[in-house]
Amino acid sequence: MAKRGLAVILALLISLLAASPACGDRLVTQEEIDAIVKASEVESAVTIHAKSAILIERCTGVVLFEENADMQTAPASITKIMTLLLVMEAMEAGKFTLDTEVTASEHACSMGGSQIWLEPGEVMTVDELLRATAIASANDTSVALAELVAGSEEAFVNQMNERAAELGMENTAFKNATGLDAEGHLSTARDIAVMSAELLKHEMIKKYTTVWMDSLRDGETELTNTNRLVRFYKGCTGLKTGSTDVAGCCLSASAERDGMELISVTLGSANNNERFAAARKLLDFGFANYEVAVPTYTGEMPEAVRVRFGTADAVPIVFGEAEPLLLAKGEAEGLTQTIELVDALEAPVAEGDTVGKVTVELNGEYISEYPVLAAETVDRMTFFRAFGLLLFECAGTKSPSEEVPGEEQEASSEASAPEESAPAAESGSASEPGTGSTPEEESGDISAGAD
């Protein structure tokens, strides 16, 4: 490994020198040396047995490690990530529910490889088909779901490719919904990471991808997750294995710790042990060296912003959503935030209007910002409204908007009550006939193959 790292450093130094027109007179800068050393350190820290690989942080999409990440290769059953994504999206669109019953077609039952041996005409719910697909990587149930969404596997494959294009998966072409080897059925580690991140936006999928063992058909069909990290890796949230003769052993593995979710994709490992070891090593590297921080402003700030020509003199403010930041471990201590607000706003002001921003810097360098918003609506003061308020003031009464709840009721009850007697009557002395009331009146009463 040391020889390999040294070779990388020498190759990069040579390329830098060769790129200069007068390489004999050019000195390599300290920044270039630091970049070379850092790159070699990352490579030496993560050595895996896979033809291609990538490690990303899900929320930010930042790439933490990559090796041949854009090399096209057969993805095997990792293909089912796109199948599951389209099923989740179809359910969110209201096309069907988990309780919807699906009748297995002859085509779905004809799939080879990993399966639960569906029989033509057999009926299962969407929930049961999802369990078989996500946990046991069953090809027959994957096609049954595809037919439910699009009517046929062919039509579903068209939807898969359209969705891939929308996600920017430029080097992916799907030919089926299962991942069984087919000519032209290709993807890359980077593209798989993209669709994995999209699938994980649907929290419901974790109800299936985090299950180690389950069963169907009243316990007659046992399901065991093909992803052993679900059982043996802390924080594992999925996601999908894949293996065929052409693809080798592949895995898109996801895990979450301390608010940071990582996705590791490894393709073309020689065996099961190598693919799980590669994924574990990449995830370990990410969790050991990075963290996610969500900026929260804690400095002093005014409670409101002045409003001109409004029904109120000022509008209270709230902070908008801040994007999470991926930082090297310990860097969060170097974060500083500065708030900037407009001097004044002109009515009308709508709730949610931007009234300022918070700038986030890391060790003095800008890295992000998030908005400061109006917390409520302030209408514009019109002539008729102002005239109405003036009339109320002249009459010595409050405008309807200024009245205190219950005040009108109190006033009416006081007006309807008899006049109080003189102080002497309050102390219990007799009142004059026809005035006041007597003391009595005042008292009242919550399986094998392409996995």
C-alpha positions as CSV (number, residue, x, y, z in Angstrom):
1,M,0.0,0.0,0.0
2,A,2.9,2.4,0.8
3,K,4.4,1.7,-2.6
4,R,1.1,2.5,-4.2
5,G,0.7,5.8,-2.3
6,L,4.3,6.8,-3.2
7,A,3.6,6.1,-6.9
8,V,0.5,8.3,-6.8
9,I,2.5,11.2,-5.3
10,L,5.3,10.8,-7.9
11,A,2.8,10.6,-10.8
12,L,1.0,13.7,-9.7
13,L,4.2,15.7,-9.2
14,I,5.4,14.7,-12.7
15,S,2.1,15.7,-14.2
16,L,2.3,19.1,-12.5
17,L,5.8,19.7,-13.8
18,A,5.0,18.6,-17.3
19,A,2.0,20.9,-17.5
20,S,4.3,23.9,-17.2
21,P,5.8,25.4,-20.5
22,A,9.0,26.0,-18.7
23,C,9.0,23.0,-16.4
24,G,12.6,23.3,-15.6
25,D,12.1,26.8,-14.0
26,R,8.8,26.1,-12.3
27,L,8.5,25.4,-8.6
28,V,5.6,23.4,-7.2
29,T,3.6,25.5,-4.8
30,Q,2.9,24.4,-1.2
31,E,-0.8,24.3,-2.0
32,E,-0.2,21.8,-4.8
33,I,1.9,19.7,-2.5
34,D,-0.7,19.8,0.2
35,A,-3.4,18.7,-2.2
36,I,-1.3,15.8,-3.5
37,V,-0.6,14.6,0.1
38,K,-4.2,14.9,1.1
39,A,-5.3,12.9,-2.0
40,S,-2.8,10.2,-1.2
41,E,-3.9,10.0,2.4
42,V,-7.5,9.5,1.5
43,E,-6.6,6.8,-1.0
44,S,-4.3,5.0,1.4
45,A,-7.0,5.2,4.1
46,V,-9.6,3.6,2.0
47,T,-8.4,0.6,0.0
48,I,-11.3,-1.6,-1.2
49,H,-11.8,-4.7,-3.4
50,A,-14.3,-3.4,-6.0
51,K,-14.1,-2.4,-9.7
52,S,-15.8,0.9,-8.9
53,A,-17.0,2.7,-5.8
54,I,-18.3,6.0,-4.4
55,L,-19.2,7.4,-1.0
56,I,-21.5,10.3,-0.6
57,E,-23.4,12.2,2.2
58,R,-27.1,11.9,1.4
59,C,-28.4,15.4,2.3
60,T,-25.7,17.4,0.7
61,G,-24.7,15.0,-2.1
62,V,-21.0,15.7,-1.4
63,V,-18.7,13.0,-2.6
64,L,-16.3,11.8,0.1
65,F,-14.6,9.1,-1.9
66,E,-14.7,7.8,-5.5
67,E,-12.9,5.3,-7.6
68,N,-13.9,4.6,-11.2
69,A,-17.3,6.1,-10.2
70,D,-18.4,6.7,-13.8
71,M,-17.4,3.3,-15.2
72,Q,-20.4,1.6,-16.7
73,T,-21.1,-1.9,-15.5
74,A,-23.9,-4.3,-15.0
75,P,-25.7,-3.2,-11.7
76,A,-27.5,-6.6,-11.0
77,S,-30.3,-6.3,-8.5
78,I,-29.3,-2.9,-7.3
79,T,-31.5,-2.0,-10.3
80,K,-34.4,-2.6,-7.9
81,I,-33.7,0.7,-6.2
82,M,-35.2,2.4,-9.2
83,T,-38.1,-0.1,-9.1
84,L,-38.8,0.7,-5.5
85,L,-38.4,4.4,-6.1
86,L,-41.2,4.4,-8.7
87,V,-43.4,2.3,-6.5
88,M,-43.0,4.8,-3.6
89,E,-43.7,7.7,-5.9
90,A,-46.8,6.0,-7.4
91,M,-48.2,5.5,-3.8
92,E,-47.5,9.1,-2.9
93,A,-49.4,10.1,-6.0
94,G,-52.4,8.1,-4.7
95,K,-52.4,5.4,-7.4
96,F,-52.6,2.6,-4.9
97,T,-51.9,1.8,-1.2
98,L,-50.1,-0.8,0.8
99,D,-53.3,-2.7,1.1
100,T,-54.0,-2.9,-2.7
101,E,-54.1,-6.5,-3.9
102,V,-52.1,-7.5,-6.9
103,T,-52.7,-10.7,-9.0
104,A,-49.5,-12.3,-10.2
105,S,-49.2,-12.6,-14.0
106,E,-47.5,-15.5,-15.8
107,H,-44.8,-13.1,-16.9
108,A,-44.0,-12.1,-13.3
109,C,-43.9,-15.7,-12.3
110,S,-41.5,-16.6,-15.1
111,M,-38.6,-14.7,-13.6
112,G,-35.5,-16.6,-12.7
113,G,-32.9,-16.0,-10.1
114,S,-33.9,-14.9,-6.6
115,Q,-37.7,-15.3,-6.1
116,I,-40.5,-16.3,-3.7
117,W,-42.0,-18.6,-6.4
118,L,-45.2,-16.7,-7.1
119,E,-47.9,-18.7,-8.8
120,P,-49.9,-17.3,-11.7
121,G,-53.1,-15.8,-10.3
122,E,-51.8,-15.7,-6.7
123,V,-52.8,-12.6,-4.9
124,M,-50.6,-10.5,-2.6
125,T,-50.8,-7.0,-1.2
126,V,-48.4,-4.2,-2.2
127,D,-47.0,-4.4,1.3
128,E,-46.2,-8.2,0.9
129,L,-44.6,-7.6,-2.5
130,L,-42.5,-4.8,-1.2
131,R,-41.3,-7.0,1.7
132,A,-40.2,-9.7,-0.7
133,T,-38.5,-7.3,-3.1
134,A,-36.7,-5.1,-0.6
135,I,-35.7,-7.9,1.9
136,A,-35.2,-11.0,-0.2
137,S,-34.6,-9.3,-3.6
138,A,-37.3,-11.4,-5.3
139,N,-37.4,-10.9,-9.0
140,D,-41.0,-12.2,-9.5
141,T,-42.4,-9.7,-6.9
142,S,-40.4,-6.9,-8.4
143,V,-42.0,-7.5,-11.8
144,A,-45.5,-7.8,-10.2
145,L,-45.0,-4.3,-8.7
146,A,-43.7,-3.0,-12.1
147,E,-46.9,-4.2,-13.8
148,L,-49.0,-2.6,-11.1
149,V,-47.4,0.8,-11.7
150,A,-47.2,0.8,-15.5
151,G,-49.3,-2.1,-16.8
152,S,-46.4,-4.0,-18.2
153,E,-42.7,-4.5,-17.4
154,E,-41.8,-2.9,-20.8
155,A,-43.8,0.3,-20.0
156,F,-42.3,0.3,-16.5
157,V,-38.8,0.2,-17.9
158,N,-39.6,3.3,-20.0
159,Q,-40.6,5.0,-16.8
160,M,-37.4,3.9,-15.1
161,N,-35.3,5.4,-17.9
162,E,-37.3,8.6,-17.9
163,R,-36.8,9.0,-14.1
164,A,-33.1,8.2,-14.4
165,A,-32.8,11.1,-17.0
166,E,-34.7,13.4,-14.6
167,L,-32.2,12.6,-11.8
168,G,-29.2,13.3,-14.1
169,M,-28.2,9.6,-14.3
170,E,-26.3,10.1,-17.6
171,N,-24.6,6.8,-17.8
172,T,-27.5,4.5,-16.9
173,A,-29.7,2.4,-19.2
174,F,-32.3,0.0,-17.8
175,K,-33.6,-3.0,-19.8
176,N,-35.7,-4.7,-17.1
177,A,-37.1,-4.1,-13.6
178,T,-35.0,-6.8,-11.9
179,G,-31.4,-6.4,-12.7
180,L,-31.0,-9.8,-14.4
181,D,-28.2,-9.7,-16.9
182,A,-29.3,-8.2,-20.2
183,E,-27.3,-6.5,-23.1
184,G,-27.1,-2.8,-22.6
185,H,-28.4,-2.9,-19.0
186,L,-25.8,-0.7,-17.4
187,S,-25.2,1.9,-14.7
188,T,-22.4,3.4,-12.7
189,A,-21.5,3.8,-9.0
190,R,-22.2,7.6,-9.2
191,D,-25.6,7.1,-10.8
192,I,-26.6,4.4,-8.3
193,A,-25.7,6.7,-5.4
194,V,-28.0,9.4,-6.9
195,M,-31.0,7.1,-7.1
196,S,-30.2,5.6,-3.7
197,A,-30.3,9.1,-2.2
198,E,-33.6,9.8,-4.0
199,L,-35.2,6.6,-2.6
200,L,-34.1,7.3,0.9
201,K,-36.1,10.6,0.8
202,H,-39.1,8.3,1.3
203,E,-39.0,7.3,4.9
204,M,-41.4,4.5,4.3
205,I,-38.9,2.4,2.4
206,K,-36.8,2.0,5.6
207,K,-39.7,0.1,7.0
208,Y,-38.6,-2.6,4.6
209,T,-34.9,-2.1,3.9
210,T,-34.0,-2.3,7.7
211,V,-35.7,-5.7,8.3
212,W,-33.4,-8.6,8.8
213,M,-35.9,-11.5,8.8
214,D,-39.6,-11.7,7.9
215,S,-42.1,-14.2,6.5
216,L,-45.0,-14.4,4.0
217,R,-47.9,-16.8,3.4
218,D,-48.6,-17.3,7.1
219,G,-45.0,-18.1,7.8
220,E,-44.5,-20.7,5.0
221,T,-42.1,-18.4,3.1
222,E,-39.2,-17.1,5.1
223,L,-37.5,-13.9,4.0
224,T,-33.9,-13.1,5.0
225,N,-32.3,-9.8,4.0
226,T,-29.5,-10.2,1.4
227,N,-27.8,-7.2,3.0
228,R,-26.0,-8.5,6.1
229,L,-25.0,-5.0,7.1
230,V,-28.7,-4.6,8.2
231,R,-27.9,-6.9,11.1
232,F,-24.2,-6.3,11.7
233,Y,-23.6,-2.6,11.0
234,K,-24.7,0.1,13.5
235,G,-27.1,2.6,11.9
236,C,-27.6,0.7,8.7
237,T,-30.7,1.8,6.8
238,G,-30.4,-0.4,3.7
239,L,-30.2,-0.5,0.9
240,K,-29.8,-3.1,-1.9
241,T,-27.5,-5.9,-2.9
242,G,-27.0,-7.3,-6.3
243,S,-25.0,-10.2,-7.8
244,T,-24.9,-11.9,-11.2
245,D,-22.2,-13.6,-13.2
246,V,-21.6,-10.5,-15.3
247,A,-21.9,-7.9,-12.5
248,G,-20.1,-9.7,-9.8
249,C,-21.1,-8.8,-6.2
250,C,-22.5,-5.3,-5.8
251,L,-24.0,-3.3,-2.9
252,S,-25.6,0.1,-2.3
253,A,-25.3,0.4,1.5
254,S,-26.7,3.3,3.6
255,A,-26.3,4.1,7.2
256,E,-27.1,7.0,9.5
257,R,-25.4,8.2,12.7
258,D,-25.6,11.4,14.6
259,G,-27.8,13.1,11.9
260,M,-25.5,12.2,9.0
261,E,-26.6,9.5,6.4
262,L,-24.0,8.1,4.1
263,I,-24.4,6.0,1.0
264,S,-21.7,3.7,-0.2
265,V,-21.8,2.0,-3.6
266,T,-19.4,-0.7,-4.5
267,L,-19.6,-2.7,-7.8
268,G,-17.8,-5.7,-9.1
269,S,-16.4,-7.3,-6.0
270,A,-15.3,-10.9,-6.3
271,N,-17.4,-12.3,-3.5
272,N,-19.9,-11.5,-0.7
273,N,-17.2,-11.0,1.9
274,E,-15.3,-8.5,-0.3
275,R,-18.4,-6.4,-1.1
276,F,-19.5,-6.1,2.5
277,A,-16.0,-5.4,3.7
278,A,-15.7,-2.7,1.1
279,A,-19.0,-1.0,2.1
280,R,-18.1,-1.2,5.8
281,K,-14.7,0.4,5.1
282,L,-16.1,3.3,3.2
283,L,-18.9,3.9,5.7
284,D,-16.4,3.7,8.6
285,F,-14.2,6.2,6.8
286,G,-17.0,8.7,6.4
287,F,-18.3,8.5,9.9
288,A,-14.8,8.8,11.4
289,N,-13.9,11.9,9.4
290,Y,-17.0,13.9,8.7
291,E,-20.1,15.3,10.4
292,V,-23.2,17.3,9.4
293,A,-24.0,20.6,11.1
294,V,-27.2,22.6,10.6
295,P,-26.5,26.3,11.3
296,T,-28.6,27.8,14.1
297,Y,-28.3,31.5,14.8
298,T,-27.7,32.2,18.5
299,G,-26.5,35.8,18.5
300,E,-28.3,39.0,19.4
301,M,-31.0,40.1,17.0
302,P,-33.9,42.6,16.9
303,E,-37.3,41.1,17.4
304,A,-38.9,42.9,14.5
305,V,-38.3,44.9,11.3
306,R,-40.0,48.4,10.9
307,V,-42.8,48.6,8.4
308,R,-43.9,51.9,6.6
309,F,-47.5,52.6,5.6
310,G,-48.7,49.5,7.4
311,T,-51.4,48.6,9.8
312,A,-48.6,47.8,12.2
313,D,-45.4,49.7,12.8
314,A,-43.2,46.5,12.7
315,V,-43.3,42.9,11.7
316,P,-41.8,40.1,13.9
317,I,-39.2,37.8,12.2
318,V,-38.3,34.1,12.1
319,F,-35.4,32.2,10.5
320,G,-35.9,30.2,7.3
321,E,-34.6,26.7,6.9
322,A,-30.8,26.4,6.9
323,E,-29.2,23.8,4.6
324,P,-27.1,21.2,6.4
325,L,-23.4,21.5,6.0
326,L,-20.9,18.7,5.6
327,L,-17.8,19.4,7.6
328,A,-14.6,17.6,8.6
329,K,-14.8,16.4,12.2
330,G,-14.1,19.4,14.5
331,E,-14.6,22.1,11.9
332,A,-18.0,23.1,13.4
333,E,-16.1,25.1,16.0
334,G,-14.9,27.5,13.3
335,L,-18.4,28.4,12.1
336,T,-19.5,32.0,12.5
337,Q,-22.8,33.6,11.5
338,T,-23.7,37.2,10.7
339,I,-27.3,38.5,10.4
340,E,-28.3,41.2,8.0
341,L,-31.8,42.8,8.0
342,V,-33.4,45.4,5.8
343,D,-33.8,48.8,7.5
344,A,-37.5,48.9,6.9
345,L,-40.2,47.4,4.7
346,E,-43.1,49.0,2.9
347,A,-46.5,47.5,3.4
348,P,-48.1,45.2,2.4
349,V,-45.8,42.5,3.9
350,A,-46.8,38.9,3.5
351,E,-45.9,36.2,6.0
352,G,-42.8,34.4,4.7
353,D,-41.4,37.4,2.8
354,T,-37.6,37.6,3.0
355,V,-36.5,40.5,5.2
356,G,-32.8,39.6,5.6
357,K,-30.3,36.8,5.7
358,V,-27.8,35.0,7.9
359,T,-24.3,34.5,6.3
360,V,-22.4,31.4,7.5
361,E,-18.6,31.4,7.3
362,L,-16.0,28.8,8.2
363,N,-12.8,30.2,9.5
364,G,-13.6,33.5,7.8
365,E,-14.6,32.1,4.4
366,Y,-18.2,32.2,3.1
367,I,-19.8,28.7,2.8
368,S,-23.6,29.3,2.9
369,E,-26.5,31.5,3.9
370,Y,-30.2,31.2,4.9
371,P,-33.1,33.6,4.9
372,V,-34.7,35.7,7.7
373,L,-38.5,35.8,7.1
374,A,-41.5,37.9,8.1
375,A,-43.4,35.9,10.8
376,E,-46.8,37.4,9.9
377,T,-48.7,39.5,7.4
378,V,-49.0,43.3,7.7
379,D,-51.6,44.9,5.5
380,R,-51.1,48.3,3.9
381,M,-52.9,51.3,5.6
382,T,-55.5,52.6,3.1
383,F,-57.3,56.0,3.3
384,F,-60.6,54.4,4.2
385,R,-59.0,52.3,6.9
386,A,-57.2,55.3,8.3
387,F,-60.3,57.4,8.2
388,G,-62.2,54.6,10.0
389,L,-59.6,54.4,12.8
390,L,-59.7,58.2,13.1
391,L,-63.5,58.1,13.6
392,F,-63.2,55.5,16.3
393,E,-60.6,57.6,18.1
394,C,-62.8,60.7,17.9
395,A,-65.7,58.7,19.3
396,G,-63.5,57.5,22.2
397,T,-64.0,53.9,21.3
398,K,-61.7,51.2,20.0
399,S,-61.8,49.9,16.5
400,P,-63.0,46.3,16.0
401,S,-59.4,45.1,15.5
402,E,-58.4,46.7,18.8
403,E,-61.2,45.2,20.9
404,V,-60.2,42.8,23.6
405,P,-62.0,39.4,23.3
406,G,-64.8,39.3,25.9
407,E,-64.7,43.1,26.5
408,E,-68.0,43.7,24.6
409,Q,-69.7,41.0,26.7
410,E,-68.4,42.5,29.9
411,A,-69.7,45.9,28.9
412,S,-73.1,44.6,28.0
413,S,-73.4,42.7,31.2
414,E,-72.4,45.7,33.2
415,A,-75.0,47.9,31.3
416,S,-77.8,45.4,32.0
417,A,-77.0,45.1,35.7
418,P,-78.8,47.4,38.2
419,E,-77.0,50.4,39.4
420,E,-74.8,49.8,42.4
421,S,-75.9,51.3,45.7
422,A,-74.1,53.8,47.6
423,P,-71.0,52.8,49.6
424,A,-73.1,52.5,52.7
425,A,-75.3,49.9,50.9
426,E,-72.1,47.9,49.9
427,S,-71.2,47.7,53.6
428,G,-74.5,46.1,54.4
429,S,-76.6,49.1,55.3
430,A,-80.1,49.5,54.0
431,S,-80.6,50.9,50.4
432,E,-83.1,53.3,49.3
433,P,-86.4,51.8,48.0
434,G,-86.2,51.0,44.2
435,T,-82.3,51.2,44.0
436,G,-79.7,48.5,44.1
437,S,-80.5,44.9,45.0
438,T,-80.6,42.9,48.1
439,P,-77.6,40.9,49.3
440,E,-79.4,37.7,48.4
441,E,-79.9,38.8,44.7
442,E,-76.2,39.8,44.4
443,S,-74.9,36.4,45.6
444,G,-76.3,34.4,42.6
445,D,-75.3,30.7,41.9
446,I,-55.2,11.5,22.3
447,S,-33.2,-17.3,-2.3
448,A,-30.2,-17.5,-4.7
449,G,-29.3,-16.1,-8.1
450,A,-29.6,-12.4,-8.9
451,D,-30.1,-11.0,-5.4
